[in-house]
Amino acid sequence: MTEPWASVEDVAKHLGVAKDSIYRWIDHRGLPAQKIGRLWKFKLSEVDAWVRASGATEEPGSTEGNAK
């Protein structure tokens, strides 16, 4: 049985983040996704592997989360 494709909404819910984060991660951090027409689609197994490989961690030099 093949794994079904998931939507941006599905991935956001799966990871517990906002949809905006998903779009940002596609553009800037290489979140594995396929664009089908105007929609982004995902395989949750690939998303999980990306997270485990630290794809969702802060980028070096990022000011997010740095209190000064």
N, C-alpha and C positions, 0 to 999 in steps of 0.2 A: 504494500500500500504506500502510495506517495504522500509526502507531507503537503498539506494544503498551504496556499499562499495566505499571508496575513496582511492586514491593512496597517496604516500608520496608527490608527486608533487602537488596534489590537496590540501593536508593539508597545505603544505608550502605556497601555493598561498593564501589559505583561511586565514591564520594567518599573512601573510606578512613577513615571515622569510625564511631563507635559508634551503634547504633540510638537510644540515648537522646538523642544530639545531633540526630538527625532530628526526633524528637518535639518537642524544645525549639525547634528552628528553625521548625517549623510554628506553634507557639503564640506565639513571641515575635519572630520575624524575617520572617514572611511567606513561608516556603518554599512554593512552589506545589504544592498537593496537593488531592485530591478524596477525601472520605470516602464509601465505598461500603459500606453496612451498618456493620459495626464496623471495617472495614479502611481504611487510608489507601492511596491509589494515586497514582502519579506518572507523568508523561511525562518521560523523561530529558532531552529537548531543553529543556523548561521549567526543569528543575533546573539544567542547565548554564548557561542564560541568566541564571538567578537568581544563580548563583555568580559569573559574569562581571560582573554588575552590583553586585558587592560585598555580596551578601546574607549571606554567611557570615563577613564580617569582624566584628571586635569592635565592640560598640556603644559610643558615646561614654559616658564615665563608668564603664565596666566596670572591675572590679578584676582581671579575669583577666589573667594574664601580667605584671602590674605588680609588680616586685620592690621592696620598701621596706626 
